[in-house]
């Protein structure tokens, strides 16, 4: 066994420009990162500007949003479902300008979406978003876009959470189950605001799930 062979940590640190032997710390000169020029393709950029005009100040338009940033899977036993959405994104998400809560997802479909593997990916994205109740619209990619036509398309989307289940307080003494993600809730105490000092039930998956309910009794 070669005692002089570098360990795993040493090898990993060297990848980021850190040489333990020389004591060199990573700096802007030693790290190999470059800024990409293709964050948005020409078609995506053209559509982005039209989409912004179509929604005006009603929504905030966010580009290239990772599914894991807007969806979550409760429970350690569901790790395979988390892996399925890993490294997948939607082209645009419309968010409420105050809360930044996602209101609708938008996919710009070019010719690549005709490929078999891409169609499988699209089916997964469609099903995942449908499971949450978040609307998704697909717009065919083309040379130009009409603001009014896009507004008409957006107007047909139900921009409300139709799957929301109102929480119902359990009998006194019982720990409730979150109506959204079906995990147990925790007894918590408000630390600030008008309800400071008041106890309530909060979801165990906070902050991914912020469901609350009053404590009965």
N, C-alpha and C positions, 0 to 999 in steps of 0.2 A: 504494500500500500504506500503510495507516495504522500509523505507527510507534508510536502511542500505544495501539494495541489490546492488550488483555491476552493473555499467552501461555496455553498450555494448562495449565501448572502453576499459574499464578495463578488461573485459573478453577476448577480442581479444589480448590485450597486454600480459595478463598472459599466453596465448598460446605460445607466443614467449619468455617467460621467464622474462617479465618485470612486477614487482609488484610495483604499484604506492605507496602502503602503506608503503612498506619497502624501496623503493628507489633503488632496485636492477636493475642494467643495464644489458642488454643481453651481455654475453661474450661467448667465445669458451667453457667454462665449463657449462654454463647454457642452451645453445641451444642444442636441441636433435638431430641434424643432423648427419647422417653417410654417408660415401661414398659407393655408390653401386658398387658391383663387376660384375654386368651383363650389363654394358653399351652396349657392343656388345656380342651377343651370340656366341658360338663357330663357328657356320656356318657363321655368319656375319663377324667374325674376319678373318676366312679363306678366304672368298670371298673378303674382303677388301684388303688383301695383294696381291691377284692375280690381282684385279682391278687396284691397284696402279702400278703394273708392266705393265699391259696392256696399260695404258694411258701414262706411263713414265712421262716426264716433260711437256707434252702437256697440261694437265689439273691438277687442284687441286681436290682431292677427299675429300668431306665433308660427314660425317656420321650422320644419324638421324636428318634430317633437317625438322623443323616444316613448314607445308604448309604456315602458316601465315607469315613466314620469307621470302618467295620467291613470294607469291601472295598477292594482295590486292584488295579490292572491293571499288570502289569510290561511294560516296553518302550515306547519312544517311538512305535513304529508302531501302538500300540493306543489312541491318544488318543481316537478316536471312541467306544470302549467306555467310557472314563472320562467323556466328555461325556454319555453316555446315563444314567449314574447320578447326574450332578450335580444338585443341588437336589431329590433324592428322598430320602425317609426312611421308616422303619418306625415304627409307633406305639410299640412297646415292645420292649426287648431284655432278656432274662434273662442275667445275668452271674455267673460264679463269684465268690463273695464274697472269695476270697483273691487270685486272679490278675486278676480283672475280665475274664477272657476271655469273649467272647460264647458263650453256650450254646444259645440259642434266640431266634428273633424271633417277635413276636406282632402281628398286624394286627387291628384292630377295624373290621369292615366295616359301614358304614351304607348308606343308600340311594344315596349318591353313587357307590358302587362298581358300580351297575347301568348307569351311563353308559358309552357306547362308549369314550370317551377314557380314562376311569378304568380300564376293563377292560384296555385296552392297557398302561397303566402297571402294573397288577397282574401281568400276564403277564410283563413285563420283570423286576419285582421277584422274582417266583416263580422265574424261570429263573436270575437272577443269584445268588440265595441257594442254589438247588439246585446250581449249579456249584461252590460252595464247600463244600457238605456241611452248611451251617448249617440246622438244621430251622426251618420256619416253620409256625405255626398261624394260622388265620383264625377269628375268633370273630364271629358276627353281633351287631351292636349291638342292644340292647333296653333296656327300662326298668330291669330289675334283673338281677343275676347271683348265682348260687349258688356259694358257695366250694367245696363238695364236688364239684359238677359240673365246675367248672373244674379242680380237682385231677385228676379222672378224665381230662379231655382232655389235660392236661399229661403224665400218666402214659403216654399212648400214643405220645409223641414220643421217637424215639431220640436221647437227649441225649449222644451221643458222636460224635467225628469219625470217621465210617466211611470217609472218603476219604483219610485220612492214609497216606502212603507212607513207610516207614522208609528213611532215607538209607543208601546203600551206598557205602563208601569206594572211590574209583577206584584203578587201579594207581598205584604210586609214581611221582611226577613229573608226573602229569596233573592238570589243574585240573577239579574235579568240577562237575557241574550240579546246582543246587538241585532236590530232588525235588518241592518244592511249587510253585515259580513258574517253573521251567525257565530260570533265568538263571545265569550263572557265579558261582562262589563265590570268596571272597578268603581268602588266608592271613592269620590274625589271631593276636594274642597276648593271652591273658587277663591283665588288669591287677590283679585282686584275687581274693580268695577262696582256697579250697584249691588251685585250679588256676593260681594266679598264675605267670606266666612260661611256661606251657604253650601251644604253638601248636595252632591248630585251623582248620578251614574254616568261614567264616561267609558267609551269603547276602549278595550285593551289594545287595539291596533292604532291608537292615536300616535302620530298626527295623520297617518294615512286615512284613517276613518275617524271623523269627528262627531259621530252620533252621541247624543246625550239624552238623558231623561231625568225627570224629577224623582226624588226618593219619596215613595209613598209613606204615609204615616208620619 
